[in-house]
Amino acid sequence: SAQDLVTVTDSEEVADGWFTRRKNNDVNNVRLFMFHGLGVGASVFSDFLHHPPSSDVYLLQLPGRENRKDEPVRTDFAKLVPEIAAAMLPLLYGPFAIYGHSFGGLIAFEVVRVLSTQYGKVPTAFFCAGTTAPQVTDTWRSRDVLNASKVSSNSMQKLFGSLSDIGDAELEKKTTENLKRDVALLSGYVYHKGEPLDCPIIAFSGTGDEVTLPEEMVAWEELTRSRFRQYVVNSGHWFNGESRDTIRSMVAQHISAALQLSEGVLA
């Protein structure tokens, strides 16, 4: 509702404290909720916000970063998920889709499960990028770049190699500190077997991704009763440049296809 909106900039707002969105969104559009990964904030998706893929984009902003930097950081995964789901509920009065990048894909997956099982809210599509399937996260968790006991400048360089191109030493330092802080969320994640999702799952993998290998995303197919599709693009973990434009186009296509299918079923 309007009273829940707090202006961040001239063109952005925060809805209910958790989501950044553009002003004057079309209430008839599909809402795409995007979940960022470890060490970063909503701004990692800023180009999706300003060039949305045929939808109104809502960027999750976890506490303790960017415009929420003064709030306590969440470290308990089990408590975080229902908190996000509750914040989303007032915004789910039409079709919606969810996109999660890296560890944000695991948060998004568990939020989808809560929304589906507890509230009967099923997205038209679930997108995950650079996210190992939840049931095989032990492999992901042990990888050097995400091992809390091995977080070093070398592993940071691997994970945030794309950020080094910015040439901003202060930003690299801040991101490194944030990743070390956020690893507690990853360490606390435990996958519990449940019913598969009733929505399509679309996975994006990068050929040069050292954090999540493409073959580790194949197992997402087991988690849906609907369709599964995996795209492998020429990219590292952060899907910058042309790969991001490609993903934006694919997201738009899959949302459109899912809507047409649901409308056909309803007809």
C-alpha positions in Angstrom: 0.0 0.0 0.0 1.1 3.6 -0.5 1.6 4.2 3.2 4.2 1.4 3.3 6.4 3.1 0.7 9.5 5.0 1.6 11.3 7.0 -1.0 15.0 6.1 -1.6 15.8 8.2 -4.7 13.7 10.2 -7.2 13.0 7.0 -9.2 13.0 4.3 -6.5 11.0 3.3 -3.5 11.1 0.7 -0.8 8.0 -1.4 -0.3 7.4 -2.6 3.2 11.1 -2.1 4.0 12.3 -5.2 2.2 12.0 -4.4 -1.5 13.2 -1.7 -3.8 11.1 -0.9 -6.8 10.6 1.8 -9.4 7.8 4.3 -8.9 4.6 4.1 -10.8 4.7 0.4 -11.4 1.8 -1.0 -13.4 -0.4 -3.1 -11.1 -1.5 -5.2 -14.0 2.1 -6.4 -14.7 3.7 -9.6 -13.5 5.9 -8.8 -10.4 9.4 -10.2 -10.5 11.1 -10.5 -7.1 14.9 -10.7 -7.3 17.0 -12.1 -4.5 20.7 -11.1 -4.3 23.5 -13.4 -3.0 26.1 -13.2 -0.3 28.3 -10.2 0.2 26.2 -7.8 -1.9 22.9 -6.0 -1.8 19.9 -5.1 -4.1 22.0 -2.8 -6.2 23.6 -5.8 -7.9 20.3 -6.0 -9.9 19.9 -2.2 -10.6 20.0 -2.6 -14.3 17.0 -5.1 -14.1 15.2 -2.4 -12.1 15.7 0.3 -14.7 15.3 -2.0 -17.7 12.8 -4.6 -16.5 12.1 -7.8 -18.4 8.4 -7.2 -19.2 7.5 -7.0 -15.6 7.6 -4.9 -12.5 10.8 -5.6 -10.6 11.1 -5.8 -6.9 14.6 -6.2 -5.5 15.0 -7.9 -2.1 17.2 -5.9 0.3 18.4 -8.0 3.2 19.1 -6.1 6.5 22.6 -4.8 7.2 23.5 -3.4 3.7 23.0 -0.4 1.5 19.8 1.5 2.5 19.4 -1.0 5.4 23.0 -0.8 6.6 22.0 0.3 10.1 19.8 -2.7 10.7 21.0 -5.9 12.4 22.3 -8.5 9.9 20.3 -11.7 9.8 22.3 -14.8 10.5 19.5 -17.4 11.2 18.3 -18.8 7.8 15.3 -20.6 9.4 14.0 -17.3 10.8 14.8 -15.2 7.7 12.7 -17.2 5.2 9.3 -16.7 6.9 10.1 -13.1 7.5 10.6 -12.5 3.8 7.5 -14.5 2.9 5.4 -12.4 5.2 6.8 -9.2 3.7 5.9 -10.4 0.2 2.3 -11.5 0.9 0.7 -8.0 0.7 2.4 -7.6 -2.7 1.1 -10.9 -4.2 -2.3 -9.9 -5.5 -1.5 -10.9 -9.1 0.9 -13.1 -11.0 4.5 -13.1 -9.8 7.8 -14.7 -10.5 11.0 -15.1 -8.4 14.6 -14.9 -9.4 17.5 -15.8 -7.1 21.2 -15.4 -7.7 23.9 -17.5 -6.0 22.9 -18.0 -2.3 19.9 -15.8 -3.0 18.6 -18.7 -5.1 18.5 -20.9 -2.0 16.7 -18.2 0.0 14.3 -17.7 -2.9 13.6 -21.4 -3.2 12.7 -21.8 0.5 10.5 -18.6 0.3 8.7 -20.2 -2.7 8.1 -23.3 -0.6 6.6 -21.3 2.3 4.4 -19.2 0.0 3.2 -22.3 -1.8 2.5 -24.6 1.1 1.4 -22.1 3.8 -0.4 -19.4 1.7 -1.3 -21.1 -1.6 0.8 -18.5 -3.6 2.5 -20.2 -6.5 4.8 -18.2 -8.8 4.4 -18.4 -12.6 8.1 -19.3 -12.8 11.2 -19.7 -10.5 14.5 -18.6 -11.9 17.9 -19.4 -10.3 21.3 -18.3 -11.5 24.6 -19.6 -10.2 22.9 -21.6 -7.5 23.7 -25.2 -6.7 20.5 -27.3 -6.2 19.5 -27.3 -2.5 19.8 -31.1 -2.1 23.5 -31.0 -3.1 24.6 -27.9 -1.2 27.1 -29.9 0.9 29.3 -29.8 -2.2 28.8 -26.1 -2.7 29.4 -25.4 1.0 32.7 -27.1 1.0 34.1 -25.3 -2.0 37.1 -23.1 -1.2 35.5 -19.8 -2.2 32.6 -20.4 0.2 34.3 -22.2 3.1 34.1 -20.0 6.2 37.3 -21.4 7.5 39.1 -20.6 4.3 37.8 -17.2 3.4 41.0 -15.5 2.2 42.1 -12.7 -0.1 42.7 -15.4 -2.8 39.2 -16.9 -2.5 37.7 -13.4 -2.4 39.5 -12.6 -5.7 38.0 -15.7 -7.2 34.5 -14.9 -6.1 34.6 -11.2 -6.8 36.9 -11.2 -9.8 34.4 -9.2 -11.8 34.3 -6.4 -9.3 38.1 -5.9 -9.6 37.4 -4.4 -13.0 35.7 -1.5 -11.3 39.1 -0.4 -9.9 37.5 0.6 -6.6 39.7 -0.8 -3.8 37.3 0.4 -1.1 34.3 -1.3 -2.7 36.3 -4.6 -3.0 37.3 -4.3 0.6 33.7 -3.7 1.7 32.4 -6.6 -0.4 35.0 -8.9 1.1 34.0 -7.9 4.6 30.3 -8.4 3.8 30.9 -11.9 2.4 32.7 -13.0 5.5 29.8 -11.7 7.6 27.2 -13.4 5.4 28.8 -16.8 5.3 27.0 -17.6 8.6 23.7 -17.7 6.6 25.2 -20.3 4.2 26.6 -22.4 7.0 23.2 -22.5 8.7 21.3 -23.7 5.7 19.8 -27.2 5.9 17.8 -28.7 3.1 14.7 -30.7 4.1 13.1 -32.9 1.5 9.6 -31.8 0.5 7.1 -31.8 -2.3 8.4 -30.5 -5.7 7.3 -27.1 -6.8 4.3 -26.6 -9.0 6.0 -23.9 -11.1 8.6 -24.2 -13.9 12.3 -23.9 -12.8 14.6 -22.1 -15.1 18.3 -22.3 -14.3 21.2 -20.1 -15.6 24.8 -21.4 -15.4 28.1 -19.7 -16.4 30.8 -21.5 -18.3 33.4 -19.7 -16.2 31.6 -19.9 -12.8 34.0 -21.2 -10.2 31.5 -20.9 -7.4 28.7 -23.0 -8.9 29.5 -25.5 -11.6 26.9 -26.0 -14.4 26.6 -29.7 -13.6 25.6 -28.9 -10.0 22.5 -27.1 -11.3 21.1 -30.1 -13.2 19.6 -31.4 -10.0 17.1 -28.6 -9.9 15.0 -30.7 -12.3 14.1 -33.0 -9.4 12.5 -30.1 -7.5 9.6 -29.3 -9.9 6.5 -31.1 -11.1 6.5 -28.6 -14.0 9.0 -27.9 -16.7 12.8 -27.5 -16.1 15.2 -25.7 -18.4 18.9 -25.0 -17.9 20.8 -22.4 -20.0 24.6 -22.2 -20.0 25.9 -18.8 -20.9 29.4 -17.5 -21.5 29.9 -15.9 -18.1 31.5 -16.1 -14.7 29.5 -16.2 -11.4 28.2 -12.6 -11.7 26.6 -12.8 -15.2 27.8 -9.4 -16.2 27.7 -7.7 -19.6 26.1 -9.5 -22.5 25.2 -12.5 -20.4 23.0 -10.3 -18.3 21.1 -9.0 -21.3 20.6 -12.5 -22.5 19.2 -13.6 -19.1 16.9 -10.6 -19.1 15.5 -11.6 -22.5 15.1 -15.2 -21.4 13.3 -14.2 -18.2 10.9 -12.1 -20.2 10.2 -15.0 -22.6 9.6 -17.6 -19.9 7.3 -15.3 -17.9 5.3 -14.6 -21.0 5.1 -18.3 -21.9 4.0 -19.2 -18.3 1.3 -16.6 -18.4 0.0 -17.8 -21.7 0.0 -21.4 -20.5 -1.9 -20.5 -17.3 -4.4 -18.4 -19.2 -5.0 -21.3 -21.6 -5.6 -23.7 -18.7 -8.0 -21.3 -17.1 -9.8 -20.8 -20.4 
